Amino acid sequence: MKTIAVYCGSSPGHNPLYGDAAKELGRVLVRRGLTLVYGGGRLGLMGQLADEVLSQQGRVIGVIPEGLKEKEVFHGNLTELRVVKTMHERKAVMASLSDAFIAMPGGFGTLDEMMEMITWTQLGLQAKPLGFLNAAGFYDLLFQFLRSAQTEGFINTDVIRSLALEEDPEKLLDGLSNPILPSAPWPRIPGEERRA
């Protein structure tokens, strides 16, 4: 791995542990010689993460749509800032630049971006590692939901097993370095009929 996409909030959230986790992840990325790819903003967890990587002389590539450049207050001091036309283009560019994907605490945008990568994995469109930095247990309820959806027959166990979930950035990156990927694209749920 050389580049890691990190999806996270443009807000800092209420718990200061989220910011602490962003900064620690930034330090770990630099120690491991990894380039950060992220959404290009300078506010919230996005800004804290990018600032920490830059303060440690690390490399940061931001990808931001034209329409969000001012709204999200783009970061002006990145190694590289790519301005794209749409959110769809942003996701595609970030995916093409990255060797693995991490979701930190965030809202709808963070979930949208990470869920698309998970869906691409399930469909066999990509095979890059996926992980969640579970700062202060932020993603506990999401994984409870995913396991419930698996029990109800909507999600294949292979897909859930492929998602790394760690509170510690070092352990998370270790997991992404040795991923458990789904055994085959289009994993079937027992009893599921796949339509042509």
C-alpha positions, 0 to 999 in steps of 0.5 A, spaced: 500 500 500 502 506 498 496 511 498 490 510 503 483 514 502 480 516 508 472 518 509 471 523 515 466 528 517 467 536 515 465 537 522 469 535 528 463 531 532 462 532 539 467 527 542 474 530 542 476 523 541 474 523 534 479 529 533 485 525 537 483 519 533 484 523 526 491 526 528 493 519 531 491 516 524 495 522 520 501 520 524 501 513 523 500 514 515 506 518 515 510 513 519 508 508 514 510 512 508 503 512 506 500 518 502 493 520 504 487 521 499 481 525 502 476 530 500 480 536 500 476 540 506 480 544 511 474 543 517 472 538 522 476 531 522 478 532 515 482 538 516 485 535 523 487 529 519 490 533 513 493 538 518 497 532 522 499 529 516 502 535 513 505 537 520 509 531 519 511 532 512 507 527 509 503 527 503 496 529 502 492 529 496 485 532 496 479 531 491 473 536 491 468 538 487 467 545 484 460 546 488 463 544 494 470 548 494 467 554 497 462 550 502 467 545 505 472 551 505 478 547 501 484 546 504 489 551 501 496 547 503 495 540 500 501 537 496 496 536 491 488 539 490 484 536 485 478 540 483 473 535 479 466 537 477 461 532 481 461 528 487 461 522 482 467 524 479 470 525 486 469 518 488 471 515 482 478 519 482 479 517 490 478 510 488 483 510 482 488 514 487 487 509 493 490 502 495 485 502 501 479 505 504 478 507 511 472 510 514 472 515 520 467 518 524 462 522 519 455 523 517 451 521 510 457 523 506 462 519 509 457 513 509 455 514 502 462 514 500 464 508 504 458 504 502 459 505 495 466 502 496 463 496 499 458 495 494 463 495 489 467 490 493 461 485 493 460 486 486 467 484 484 468 491 481 474 492 486 478 488 491 482 493 495 481 493 503 476 496 507 476 498 514 473 503 519 477 507 524 472 505 530 474 511 534 470 511 541 466 506 538 463 510 533 461 504 528 459 499 533 451 500 532 453 500 524 456 493 525 450 491 529 446 493 523 450 489 518 450 483 522 442 484 523 442 484 516 446 478 514 442 474 519 436 477 515 439 474 509 440 481 506 448 481 506 453 475 505 457 474 511 464 474 507 462 481 505 462 483 513 468 479 514 472 483 509 471 489 513 476 491 518 474 494 524 479 497 529 479 503 534 487 503 534 490 506 527 496 501 527 492 495 528 487 498 523 493 499 518 495 492 519 489 489 518 488 493 511 495 490 509 493 483 510 486 483 508 480 478 508 477 479 501 470 476 499 471 469 496 468 471 489 464 477 486 457 477 487 457 473 493 450 469 494 446 469 500 444 462 502 437 461 498 438 467 494 436 466 487 441 471 482 437 473 476 440 474 469 
